[in-house]
């Protein structure tokens, strides 16, 4: 109850002094966080776009990208800095900060955003995609950030059992090996969203859908009655993370206003890396690591297309796709950018709907 968490956020004051009882509910605070993040992003992004253009802070276009991408030259990047910032502000105003999982979630966003900023800033300053972090340096930083998060979770005593969709009981206990598994999930998810962010709004909407699904899941796992009814693990305190998910959805919808085709701003690595990492974090704390494959199906397809392309070329010296990630393959086949984007959104919607349905089928 709120009285036990004195002074932890702005809405405690309303509850304490105005006796407005609704502010104790996660669902209400999630809605408030959504609108705070949405309106704050809508206010800040135009100012950031104007500032970025005045500083020529534009993302260099990949030299091998389809020719249609050349018209995007000069579009500002690093929009992720804004929507992550507004998410954190909305979170701090509405969430219970004495919650271990909340602190871990905020730390995840901050660490992966800093890595993205470093990569984006290098590209912008030198005006070339090759000027960012090297693959080794980037992987090393992602690994270090992931280890920090994972070791904290493990030390706290977060359950290391593995759950699977459609099964009532855990499959097995990973014990100490959970550390390596969780690091892999964090790195893979952050890179998957990063690879998908190649067309206007392509990564934004599937991220919104994924965070909606994951927010529902963390709310259920944090609720003793709902989790028992749906035969899901009950993990105390995780429900508050639904507020962070709602805040991020609000900020992403506002970002989409300016990121939809033709984009006025790109999210950059400073947006895609923390988005993927936070998806992984929500999946880990709610024991939905395997279900994340369905929730982030579009991101998986994009990643697998790159792996297949590179691997097959090394072995056979032939390409499976005209270009990877796979969205570029369809561009090369003559599909319009909007058609690719919307069709990928539809696939993402269907995959997330199936993920939500799986919660009842156990």
C-alpha positions as CSV (number, residue, x, y, z in Angstrom):
1,X,0.0,0.0,0.0
2,X,1.1,3.6,-0.6
3,X,1.4,4.6,3.1
4,X,4.3,2.2,3.4
5,X,6.1,3.9,0.6
6,X,6.1,7.5,1.8
7,X,7.4,10.1,-0.5
8,X,8.4,7.7,-3.3
9,X,6.6,9.6,-6.1
10,X,4.4,12.6,-6.9
11,X,1.2,10.6,-6.7
12,X,1.8,9.5,-3.1
13,X,1.2,13.1,-2.2
14,X,-2.3,13.0,-3.9
15,X,-3.1,9.8,-2.1
16,X,-1.8,11.0,1.3
17,X,-3.2,14.6,1.4
18,X,-6.2,14.5,-0.9
19,X,-7.3,11.0,-0.1
20,X,-7.5,10.0,-3.8
21,X,-7.4,6.2,-3.5
22,X,-7.1,5.4,-7.2
23,X,-3.5,6.4,-7.3
24,X,-2.5,3.2,-5.4
25,X,-3.5,1.1,-8.5
26,X,-0.8,0.1,-11.0
27,X,-3.3,0.4,-13.9
28,X,-4.1,4.1,-13.1
29,X,-0.5,5.1,-12.7
30,X,0.4,3.2,-15.9
31,X,-2.2,5.3,-17.7
32,X,-0.8,8.5,-16.2
33,X,2.8,7.5,-17.1
34,X,1.6,6.9,-20.7
35,X,0.2,10.4,-21.1
36,X,3.1,12.1,-19.3
37,X,5.6,10.4,-21.6
38,X,3.5,11.0,-24.7
39,X,2.9,14.7,-24.2
40,X,6.5,15.3,-23.0
41,X,7.9,13.6,-26.1
42,X,5.5,15.5,-28.4
43,X,6.8,18.7,-26.8
44,X,10.5,18.0,-26.8
45,X,11.0,16.2,-30.2
46,X,10.2,19.2,-32.4
47,X,12.7,21.2,-30.4
48,X,15.3,18.4,-30.7
49,X,14.8,18.1,-34.4
50,X,15.2,21.8,-34.9
51,X,18.4,21.8,-32.8
52,X,19.8,18.7,-34.5
53,X,19.3,20.2,-37.9
54,X,21.1,23.4,-36.9
55,X,24.0,21.2,-35.7
56,X,23.9,18.9,-38.8
57,X,23.5,16.0,-36.4
58,X,22.2,13.7,-39.2
59,X,22.7,10.0,-39.6
60,X,24.9,9.0,-42.5
61,X,23.1,6.7,-45.0
62,X,24.6,3.3,-45.4
63,X,26.5,3.3,-48.7
64,X,25.1,-0.1,-49.9
65,X,21.5,0.8,-49.0
66,X,19.0,1.0,-51.8
67,X,19.2,4.2,-53.8
68,X,15.8,5.4,-52.5
69,X,17.5,5.9,-49.2
70,X,19.6,8.8,-50.5
71,X,16.7,11.1,-50.2
72,X,16.9,10.6,-46.4
73,X,20.3,12.3,-46.3
74,X,20.2,15.1,-43.7
75,X,17.5,13.5,-41.5
76,X,18.5,14.0,-37.8
77,X,19.3,10.9,-35.7
78,X,19.5,10.1,-31.9
79,X,15.8,10.5,-31.4
80,X,16.1,7.7,-28.9
81,X,17.7,10.0,-26.4
82,X,14.4,11.9,-26.2
83,X,12.0,9.0,-25.8
84,X,14.2,7.2,-23.3
85,X,14.5,10.4,-21.3
86,X,10.8,11.1,-21.3
87,X,10.1,7.4,-20.3
88,X,12.4,7.7,-17.3
89,X,10.9,11.0,-16.2
90,X,7.3,9.6,-16.5
91,X,8.5,6.5,-14.6
92,X,10.1,8.5,-11.7
93,X,6.9,10.5,-11.3
94,X,4.5,7.6,-11.1
95,X,6.3,4.4,-10.0
96,X,7.3,3.0,-6.6
97,X,11.0,3.5,-6.5
98,X,11.7,1.2,-3.6
99,X,11.2,-1.7,-6.0
100,X,14.3,-3.7,-7.0
101,X,13.0,-4.6,-10.5
102,X,12.2,-0.9,-11.2
103,X,15.7,0.2,-10.4
104,X,17.0,-2.6,-12.7
105,X,14.7,-1.5,-15.5
106,X,15.9,2.1,-15.3
107,X,19.5,1.0,-15.1
108,X,19.0,-1.1,-18.2
109,X,17.6,1.8,-20.2
110,X,20.4,4.1,-19.1
111,X,23.3,1.8,-19.8
112,X,22.2,0.7,-23.2
113,X,21.3,4.3,-24.2
114,X,24.8,5.4,-23.3
115,X,26.3,2.8,-25.5
116,X,24.0,3.9,-28.3
117,X,24.9,7.5,-27.8
118,X,28.6,6.7,-28.1
119,X,28.0,4.8,-31.4
120,X,25.7,7.4,-32.9
121,X,27.8,10.4,-31.9
122,X,30.9,8.9,-33.6
123,X,29.0,8.3,-36.8
124,X,27.6,11.9,-36.8
125,X,30.9,13.6,-36.0
126,X,32.8,11.7,-38.8
127,X,29.7,11.5,-41.1
128,X,30.2,7.8,-41.9
129,X,28.6,4.5,-40.7
130,X,32.1,3.0,-40.4
131,X,33.1,5.6,-37.8
132,X,30.9,4.2,-35.0
133,X,32.0,1.6,-32.5
134,X,33.8,-1.4,-33.9
135,X,32.0,-4.7,-33.7
136,X,34.4,-5.9,-31.0
137,X,34.0,-2.7,-28.9
138,X,30.3,-2.6,-29.3
139,X,29.9,-6.3,-28.3
140,X,32.2,-5.8,-25.4
141,X,30.2,-2.8,-24.1
142,X,26.9,-4.6,-24.6
143,X,28.3,-7.6,-22.7
144,X,29.5,-5.5,-19.8
145,X,26.2,-3.7,-19.5
146,X,24.3,-7.0,-19.7
147,X,26.5,-8.6,-17.1
148,X,25.9,-5.7,-14.7
149,X,22.1,-6.1,-15.0
150,X,22.2,-9.9,-14.9
151,X,24.5,-10.2,-11.9
152,X,22.4,-7.8,-10.0
153,X,19.2,-9.8,-10.8
154,X,20.9,-13.1,-9.9
155,X,22.3,-11.7,-6.7
156,X,18.9,-10.5,-5.7
157,X,17.7,-14.1,-6.0
158,X,15.5,-13.9,-9.1
159,X,14.3,-17.3,-10.0
160,X,16.5,-19.2,-12.6
161,X,13.9,-21.6,-13.7
162,X,12.9,-21.8,-17.4
163,X,9.2,-21.6,-18.4
164,X,7.8,-22.3,-21.9
165,X,4.6,-21.2,-23.6
166,X,1.8,-23.8,-23.4
167,X,3.3,-25.6,-20.4
168,X,2.0,-25.2,-16.8
169,X,5.2,-26.1,-15.0
170,X,8.9,-24.9,-15.4
171,X,11.0,-27.0,-17.7
172,X,14.2,-27.0,-15.6
173,X,16.4,-24.8,-13.4
174,X,19.5,-23.2,-15.0
175,X,21.0,-22.2,-11.7
176,X,24.3,-20.4,-12.2
177,X,24.1,-20.9,-16.0
178,X,21.2,-18.4,-16.0
179,X,23.7,-15.6,-16.0
180,X,25.1,-16.6,-19.4
181,X,21.6,-17.3,-20.8
182,X,20.3,-13.9,-19.6
183,X,23.3,-12.1,-21.0
184,X,22.7,-13.8,-24.4
185,X,19.0,-12.7,-24.3
186,X,19.9,-9.1,-23.6
187,X,22.6,-8.8,-26.2
188,X,20.6,-10.7,-28.9
189,X,17.4,-8.6,-28.3
190,X,19.2,-5.3,-28.4
191,X,21.0,-6.2,-31.6
192,X,17.8,-7.6,-33.2
193,X,15.9,-4.3,-32.7
194,X,19.0,-2.4,-33.9
195,X,19.1,-4.5,-37.2
196,X,15.4,-3.9,-37.7
197,X,15.6,-0.1,-37.5
198,X,16.3,0.4,-41.2
199,X,13.0,1.9,-42.5
200,X,10.8,4.7,-41.2
201,X,8.8,3.4,-38.3
202,X,9.7,-0.2,-39.0
203,X,11.1,-0.9,-35.5
204,X,8.9,1.6,-33.7
205,X,5.5,-0.1,-34.1
206,X,6.6,-3.7,-33.4
207,X,8.3,-2.3,-30.3
208,X,5.1,-0.7,-29.2
209,X,3.3,-4.0,-29.7
210,X,6.0,-6.0,-27.9
211,X,6.0,-3.6,-24.9
212,X,2.2,-3.9,-24.6
213,X,2.4,-7.7,-24.5
214,X,5.3,-7.7,-22.1
215,X,3.6,-5.1,-19.8
216,X,0.5,-7.3,-19.6
217,X,2.7,-10.3,-18.7
218,X,4.7,-8.5,-16.0
219,X,1.4,-7.2,-14.5
220,X,0.0,-10.7,-14.4
221,X,3.2,-12.3,-12.9
222,X,3.2,-9.6,-10.3
223,X,-0.4,-10.3,-9.3
224,X,-1.0,-13.3,-7.1
225,X,-4.6,-14.0,-8.2
226,X,-4.1,-13.5,-11.9
227,X,-0.9,-15.5,-12.1
228,X,-2.5,-18.3,-10.1
229,X,-5.6,-18.3,-12.4
230,X,-3.4,-18.4,-15.6
231,X,-1.0,-20.9,-14.1
232,X,1.9,-18.5,-14.5
233,X,4.8,-17.9,-12.1
234,X,4.0,-15.3,-9.4
235,X,7.0,-13.0,-9.0
236,X,6.4,-10.3,-6.4
237,X,7.1,-6.6,-7.3
238,X,7.3,-7.2,-11.1
239,X,3.8,-5.6,-11.6
240,X,5.2,-2.1,-11.2
241,X,7.2,-2.6,-14.4
242,X,3.9,-2.4,-16.4
243,X,4.1,1.3,-15.6
244,X,7.5,1.6,-17.2
245,X,6.2,-0.3,-20.2
246,X,3.2,2.0,-20.5
247,X,5.5,5.1,-20.3
248,X,7.7,3.7,-23.1
249,X,4.7,3.0,-25.2
250,X,3.5,6.5,-24.8
251,X,6.8,8.0,-25.7
252,X,7.1,5.7,-28.7
253,X,3.7,6.6,-30.1
254,X,4.7,10.3,-29.9
255,X,8.0,9.4,-31.5
256,X,6.1,7.6,-34.3
257,X,4.4,10.9,-35.1
258,X,7.7,12.2,-36.3
259,X,9.3,8.9,-37.3
260,X,6.5,7.7,-39.7
261,X,7.3,7.8,-43.4
262,X,8.9,10.1,-44.5
263,X,10.7,10.3,-41.2
264,X,11.7,13.6,-39.7
265,X,14.0,11.9,-37.2
266,X,15.6,8.5,-36.7
267,X,15.9,6.8,-33.3
268,X,19.5,5.7,-33.9
269,X,21.4,3.2,-31.8
270,X,20.6,5.4,-28.8
271,X,17.0,4.3,-29.2
272,X,17.1,0.8,-30.7
273,X,19.7,-0.7,-28.3
274,X,17.8,0.2,-25.1
275,X,14.5,-0.8,-26.6
276,X,15.8,-4.3,-27.4
277,X,17.5,-4.5,-24.0
278,X,14.4,-3.5,-22.1
279,X,12.3,-6.0,-24.0
280,X,14.7,-8.7,-22.9
281,X,14.7,-7.4,-19.3
282,X,10.9,-7.6,-19.1
283,X,11.0,-11.1,-20.5
284,X,13.7,-12.2,-18.1
285,X,11.9,-10.9,-14.9
286,X,8.6,-12.3,-16.0
287,X,10.1,-15.7,-17.0
288,X,9.1,-15.2,-20.7
289,X,12.5,-15.5,-22.3
290,X,11.3,-18.2,-24.7
291,X,8.0,-16.4,-25.4
292,X,10.1,-13.4,-26.4
293,X,10.8,-15.3,-29.7
294,X,7.1,-14.9,-30.5
295,X,6.7,-11.4,-29.1
296,X,9.6,-10.1,-31.1
297,X,9.0,-12.2,-34.1
298,X,9.8,-9.5,-36.6
299,X,13.1,-8.7,-34.9
300,X,13.9,-12.5,-35.0
301,X,13.2,-12.6,-38.7
302,X,15.4,-9.6,-39.4
303,X,18.3,-11.1,-37.3
304,X,18.0,-14.6,-38.8
305,X,18.1,-13.1,-42.4
306,X,21.4,-11.5,-41.6
307,X,22.9,-14.7,-40.0
308,X,21.7,-16.8,-43.0
309,X,23.0,-14.3,-45.5
310,X,26.5,-14.0,-43.9
311,X,26.8,-17.7,-43.1
312,X,25.7,-18.9,-46.6
313,X,28.0,-16.4,-48.3
314,X,31.0,-17.6,-46.3
315,X,30.3,-21.2,-47.1
316,X,28.9,-21.1,-50.7
317,X,30.0,-17.7,-51.8
318,X,26.3,-17.0,-52.8
319,X,23.6,-14.8,-51.3
320,X,20.2,-16.1,-50.2
321,X,18.7,-12.6,-50.2
322,X,19.2,-9.7,-52.6
323,X,20.2,-7.8,-49.5
324,X,20.1,-8.3,-45.7
325,X,18.4,-7.5,-43.3
326,X,15.4,-8.9,-45.1
327,X,13.5,-5.6,-45.4
328,X,16.2,-4.4,-47.9
329,X,15.6,-7.6,-49.8
330,X,12.0,-6.6,-50.4
331,X,13.1,-3.1,-51.3
332,X,15.4,-4.6,-54.0
333,X,12.4,-6.6,-55.3
334,X,10.6,-3.3,-55.9
335,X,8.3,-3.1,-52.9
336,X,7.5,0.4,-51.8
337,X,8.8,1.3,-48.4
338,X,5.3,1.9,-46.9
339,X,4.2,-1.5,-48.1
340,X,7.1,-3.3,-46.4
341,X,6.6,-1.3,-43.2
342,X,2.8,-1.9,-42.9
343,X,3.1,-5.6,-43.8
344,X,5.8,-6.1,-41.1
345,X,3.6,-4.3,-38.6
346,X,0.8,-6.8,-39.5
347,X,3.0,-9.7,-38.9
348,X,4.2,-8.3,-35.6
349,X,0.5,-7.7,-34.5
350,X,-0.4,-11.3,-35.3
351,X,2.6,-12.7,-33.5
352,X,1.9,-10.7,-30.4
353,X,-1.8,-11.7,-30.5
354,X,-0.7,-15.3,-30.5
355,X,1.7,-14.6,-27.6
356,X,-1.1,-13.2,-25.5
357,X,-3.4,-16.2,-26.4
358,X,-0.7,-18.5,-25.2
359,X,-1.1,-17.2,-21.7
360,X,-4.4,-18.9,-21.4
361,X,-3.4,-22.1,-23.2
362,X,-1.4,-24.0,-20.6
